[in-house]
């Protein structure tokens, strides 16, 4: 048997089949055990899950974030652009904001409303019912544009590059498998699969990293790292013949070809806006930390949630090493004629590396982890879709339905989102490389979310109507910009006519700079609208006001070790920025 084969052999296939059956059995057993303990529970338990240990919450947040866009897109952007996209992955410090700042507010709202809230619940309570409804609509549209379509597309590419399965078979198969899993498992199934796949995913990816460096360095990991950095320094050649390199995160010179995509320090601000929305206000992530037992003490809930976000902060430091840097290694290996490694498409970088560097048998084990990661990530989207539609649209209109009906309606809504996501794939493919597309779409959605949530929580003067106006206007402007991106090839085409020639400031402005100015515009708009519309009611102000007793509960929910652990996340993020400056 050739243990160092660069392709899958029979042993890998046997391990994949046995492993999938074993994982399925473990998840089924966990779900059945949980159902017995939940006898008499309602649909909130199915959709949100109950309170899990902090390390499970951390793993679930990490698993919900890691999807096929990382296995394909992040590795692909590493192969093409080096560490330029690392800003969007070095967000461990941003997850801390969720645990330290936002969880206390969300838990206060849970108490005020007498149930576990969704993000639209919060906006309906703080602003107007229409504001929350708009958030639900925008979030479901975002799932179509950035979650389901991207995951299905990249899942198909990954299955094709790794297992040789035709693209559409892999994409549709992944969706069907996830749909069955979501129906049978609910949130408990997602949580259990997250706990199983996270260690496999991390260990397997780091094996790809270290074995890839060893292959590049002729047996030496250190020499492999040096060779990768040296190769990156020769890339990104400008019109002046100077190699500006792809080994640094900030492209500060206008002669640098990557300046147009990652303009100076604007890139950090733009990535932070997207990070604020995704990690602190997105239902997909917040849902992972809100689960709790009925009647559980507030300080216990906040402690568990905060420590879960701290754990997730450390996990979030890993993807650049798990996916992006292996993509850089793949590009360097492919440039060496004697390596035997071929990279026909950057988006196949990670799958090709798995086949090339991992020994027989290990390929199969690691593939199980990767398939589990794809299913867990997509299942989390499905579960969030069901939660949003059921809790924010169907339940208010049909309050006397059975719990089984609510769950089934959520599943039907999810099926609709999936179909739309698949239909969107051809348009998505026309808008540039995968990871650039993904962050570009998020940059159009994030400003309105950030402005409405931040001002709604931290300002007592912002009026209810201003939140509604900010959400609607921000979303419309973002979608108009998306339409111009489709018509103008993301601003690259030469457009003629009075309209196009007089609106270049709108459709040609760099996407990150546009995002930042859109956020500023929405904030100013909300402040102006607040001056001319009725102020928040006493009840709305009370919803975001911490009483002395509640502040004491918050204080009881953390200790010095929580602070030390949080500082560790910030320091490690800072060290990464320092090294790849």
N, C-alpha and C positions, 0 to 999 in steps of 0.2 A: 504493500500500500504506500502511495506517495503522500506522506504527511504534509509536505510543503507544496502541494498542488495549488496553482493559482486559480483553480475553478472549484465549484462544488462537486463533491464525490458522493457515493451512496451513503457513507457514514453521516454526512451533513444532513441529507434528506431524511434519514431515519431519526436523527436527533430532533429535527424540526417538527416532524409529525408527532413523535412521542412528547416533545416539550409542549406543543400547543394543546394536546390532550391533557397533560398534567396541569398546565396553567388554567385551562378551562375547568377542570375538576376542582382545583383549589378555590377559584372564584365562586363556583356554584356552591361549594360547601360553606364558604363564608357567608354568602347571601342567604342560604337556607337557615343557617344558624342565627343570622340577624333577623330574619322574618319571624322566627319563633319568639325572639326577645321583643319584637315590635308588635305583638298581637294587639290589634285595635288601633294601630297608628294610622295617621291620615296621609294624604298625598304630599304634605310638606316633608315628611320623613323620607318618602321615596325621592323627592326632587332635591332636597337639601342634604339629607343624611343627618345622623345624630353627631354629637360631639365626639370627635376622634382625638387620639393622643397627638401632641404637638409634632412629633416626628412624622406621623402619618399625614398631618396637614402640610408640613413642609414638602414631603415627597409628592403629595397630590398637587400642590401649586406648581412644583417643578415639572411634573408629568403633564399637567394641563397646558403648560407653556411649550414644552418640547414636542414638536410634531414633525411631520415630513418636510415642512419648510426649512427646518434645521438640517435634517439629514441630507436634503438635496440643495436647498437654497443657500444656507449658511456656508456649507462646504464649497458650493459653487462660487459664491462671492469671494471666499478665501482664495480659490484658485485664480480668479480673475482680478480681484482688487486688493488682495492682502488683508490687512487689518482695518481697512477703511470703515467697514460696517460694524466693527466691534463696539462702537458707541451704543448700539441698540441692544447689545448683549451684556455689557457691563452695567447692569441695572440692579445689582444686588442692593445697593444703597437706597434705591427707590422703593424696593419692597419693604424696607424698614419703615417708610412713611405710612404704609398701610397699617402695620401693626401698632406703631406708636401714636399716630395722629388720627387715623380714620376709624379704626376698630372701636375706640371709645364712643365716637359719634354714632356709628352704626348700632352699637349695642344699646345706646340710649334710645335710639329710635325703635329698636325691638321692644323695649320696655313701654314706650309711649303708645305703640300701636298694638301691643299684646300679641305679636307674632314675629316670626323671622321675616325681615323685610327683603324686598328686591330693591335694586337701585332705582327703578321707576317709582316704587313706593316712597322712597325718600324725597324725590323731586315733587311728587304729588302733595306730599305733606308740607314741604318747605316752600314750594312755589304754587303752581296751579295743577289741577288734574290733567290739563292738556300738556303741560311740560313733561310729566311722567309718561304719558302716552306717546309723545314724540320720541322720548328716549327709547322706549320699547321698539318703536318702528325703526329708528335709526340703528339700534343694536341688531335687530334682525336683518336689516339691509347690510350692515357691516359683516355679519356672519356669512351672508351670501358672497360678498365681495372679497373678504379676506380670510375666512375660515374654511368653509366647506369647499369652495372652488380651489383654493390653494392646496388644501390637504389632499383632495382627490387627485389633482393634477400632479403634485409632487410625489404622492404615494404611488401613482402609476409609473412615474419615471424611476423611482427607487426600486420598485419591484422588477422593472425591466432591466435595470443596470445590474442588480444583485442576483436575481433569480432567473432572469431571462423570460419572465412572463410578459406577453404583449401589453402595451401601455393601457389600453382601455379595459382589458381583463383585470389588470392589477388595480386600476382606479375604482371600477365598479365593484370588484370583489371586496376591496377594503371597505367600501361604504356598506355593502350588504352584511359583511361580518360584524361591523361596528353596530349596525342597526339591530341585529339579533342580540348582540351583547348588551346594548343599552336597554332594550325591552326587557330582557331577563334579569339584568343586574341592577339597574337603577344606580343611584349615587353610591351605594355600598359597593357595588361591583366596580365602579370607577375607582373608588378609594383602594379597594383590595388589589386591583390590577396595577395601580400606581405603585403600591408598596412592593409588588413582585418585580415589576420591570425596571424600577429605578436603579437598583444595584447592578442588574445585568447590563443596562444601558450605559451606566457610568464605567463599569469595569471593562466592558467590551470596547467602548470608544477610546478609553485610555490605552488599551492594548493596541488599537489601530494607531494611536498617536506614537507610542514608544517604539513599536515594531516598524512603523513607517520612518521614524527618525533613524532607527538602526539601519534600515535598508538604504537610506539616503547617505548615511555616514559610514557605510561599509563595515557595519558591526558596532559602531560607536554612536550612542545617542547624542552625546555632546557635539561630536563632529557633524552629526546630521542636523542638529539645530543651527550650527554655524553655517552649514551649506545652504540651509533653507533661507536664512537671513541674507546671506551673500547673494543668493539668486534673486530674492525680493528687491534688493538694492539695485539690480540691473534692469528692473522693469519700469513701466510707466515713463517711457521716453517722450519728451516734449518735442515741439517743432524746432526748438533750438538744439536738438541733439543731446540734451542733458537727460540723464536717467534720474528722475525724482524719487523713484522707489515706491514700493507698496508696503514697506515695513513700518510705517508710522500712521497714526490715527488723525493727525491734523495736517492738512494740506494748505499751507499758508501763502504760497506764492502763486500769483495769477498765471505764471507760465506753466505751472503744473497742470497736466491734462486732467487730473482728478479734482482740480479746484472747482470746476463747474458742478460736479456731483456732491462734493464735500467741502463747501466753502469755509475755510478758516475755522473760527470758533463758533460760527453759526450752527455747525453740525452738532455740537454738544447741546446747545439750547433746543434745537429741533428734536433731537433724540430724547431729551428730558421731558418735553411736552408730551410726546407719544408715550413715554414711560409712565408719566403721571396718570394719564388716562387709563392705560392698560392695567397697571398694577394697583391703582388705588380706587378706581371707580367702575371698572368693567365687571359686569355680572359674572363672566366666565371665571375670573380670578377670585373676586370677593366671595362668591358662593362657597369656595373651598374653606373659608375661615368662619363662616357664620353658623355652621351646624352646631347644635347644642341640645342637651336634654331639657325637657320642659321643667321650668322652675329652678334651673341651675343658677347658682350664685353668679352675679355679674363679674366679680373679680376673678372667678375661676375661668369663665368664658374668655375674658380679656387676656388673662395670663396664657392660656393655651393658644389662643389665636396669635398673640404677639410672638411667643416662642416658635410657633409654626412659621411665621413670616421671617424670623431670624434664621431658622434652619433653611428656609427657601432662599434667603439672601446668600448663604454660603453655596447652596446648590447652583445658584444663578451665575456664580463665578466660573463654572465649569464649561458651559457650551463653547466658548471660544477655543478651549483646548480640546474639547471632544469633537468639534466639527469644523470650525473655521481654520484652525492651524493644520489639521489633516488635509484640508483643501489646498493650503499653501504647500504642504509637503508633496501632494499629488502633482502640482504644477512643476515643482522642482525636479521630481523623479521623471516626469514625462519629458523634460528638457534634456535628460541624459540618455543618449542613444544606447549606452551599455546596460541600462537598468532593466530593460525588457518590459517596462510599464508604459502603457498607451492610454492617453486621455483624449478621447475624440470630442467630448463635450464637457465643459466645466461642471455642469449640473450632475454628471455621473461620477464626480470625483470620489465621493464617500463610498458609494457602492463598489466602485472599482478598487478602492483601497482595501475594503473588507476582503474581497476575493484575492487580492494580490499578496497581502502581508500576513493574514491569519492562517494558522495551520489547520489541517483537516479536523473536523469535529468541533473545533472552537468556532469556526464559521457558523455552524448550525446553531450552537448555543447563543451566540451573539445575535444571529438573525431572529431568534425567538424574542429576545429583548427588544429589538427594533420593531418587529411587528406588533408587539404588545404596546410599545410607545405610541405607534401610529393609532392603534385602536383606542387607547386610553385618552389620547389628545382629542380625537374626533368624537369619542363618546362624551367627553366633557362638554364639547360644543353642543352636541345633541341634547344633553341634559339641560344645559342653560337655555336653549331654545324652548324646550318644553316648559321650563319654569317661567320664562318671560311671558309666553303666550297664555299659559293657563292662569297664572296669578294676576296678570295685568290686563287681560282682555276677556277671557272666557268666564272666569269666576265672577267678576263684577256684574256681568250680564245674566249669568245663569247660576244663581246662588243656591239652588235647591237640588243640584245634581249630586249623584253619588261620587265617592272618591275614585272609584274605578273609571267613571266617565271622565273625570278631570285628567287622570293619567293618560287615558286613551286619546283625548283631544290634544294633549301635549305631544303625543307621538305623531299624530296626523300633521300637526303644525311643523314638526321637525322634518317630516317627509317633504313638505312643500318647500322648505328652505333648501333641502338637499337637491331637489330637482332644479330649482333656480340656480344653485351654485354650479351644477354641471353645465347648464346652458350658458353660463357666464364664461366658462373656460376659454373658448375661442377669442373672446374680447380681451381677456386677461393676457393671453399669449401675445397679443399685438402691442402691448404696452411696455415692452422692455423685459429685462431679465427678472427672474422671479423675486428675488429679495428686494430689488429696487422697486418693483411694482408693489409689493406688500407694504413696505414702509411709506411709499408714496400715497397709497390709499389711506393709510392710517393718519398721515399728516393732514389730510383733508377732513377727517372726522374728529380728530383729537381736540382741536382748539375750542370748539363749542362745548364739549364735555368738560374740559379743564376749567374754562371760565365759569360755567354754571355751577359745578360742584364746589370749586374753591371759594367763589364769592358767596354761595349759598351757605356754606359751613362757617366761614371765617368772618363774614360781615353780617351784621344785624340790620343794616340800612338798605340792603338790596331788596327791592320790592318783588312781590310774586310775579307781576306781569313782566318784569325785566328778564326773569329766568326763561319764561316762555318765548319772548322775543329773541333773546340771545341764542337759544337752542334752535329755533326755526331759521333765523337769518344765517347763523353760522353753518347750518347743514346745507341750506340752499346754495350759499356761496361755494362751499366745498364741492357740491355736485356739479355746479356750473364749471368750476375749474376742471373737474374730472372729464366733462364733456369736451372741453377745449383740448385736454390732453389727448383724447381719442381722435379728434379731428386734426390736430397739429403734430401728431407723433411726439407728444410730450414737449411741445414747444420747439422742436428741432426743425420742422418744415418751414419753408418760406411761404407765408400766406399773403395774398393780395386782396384788395378791397378796402373800402372805407372802414368797415367794422373792425377787421383784423388789424389794420395799420394804426388805428387809434386806441386799441386795447392791448398793445404789446406789454404794457406794464402789468397786465393781469395774467396773460397766458404764457408770457416768456420769462417771468420772474422765476428764479431758482426755487425749487419746490420747498426747500427748508426755510428760505427767507420768506416765501409766501406764507408758510405755516405760522411763523412767528408774528408777522404783521396781521394775519387773520386773527390770532389770539388777542393781540393788542386792540384791534378794532372791536371785537366782541365785548371785551371788558369795558372799553369806553362807551360803547352802545348801551350796555346794561346800566352803567352809572347814570348816563343821561336819561334813560327811560325811567329809572328809579326816582329821578327828580320830579317827574310829572305824573306818576301813578301812585295809587294808595300804598302806604307802608305795610310791612308784614304785620299780621295780627299778633296779639300777645301769645297765643297758642303756638304760632310758628316760631316766634323768638324763643319760647320756652323749650321747643324741640331741639335747639342747638345750644342751650345754655346749661352749663355744668353747675349743679348745686354744690354746696360745700360737702355734703355727704357723698355725692357721686365722685367728686374729686378725690375723696379719701379712698373710695373703692378702687379708683384708678391707681392710686399710689400703692395700695396693697397688692396690686396685680403684677408688680415688677420688683426686682431686687438688683443689687449691684452686679450680679453675674449676667443679668439681661443686658445691662449697659455695656459691660466689658465685651460680651459676645457681639453686640451691635457695632461697637467700635472696631472690632476685628474685621467685620465685613467692609466697613468704610476704608480702613487702612489697606486691605488687600485690593480693593478697587483702585485706590490711589496709587499703589505700587505698579499696577498694570498700566495705568495711564503714564506713569513716569517712565517705564521701560520702553513703551511704544510711542512715546511722544512724537 
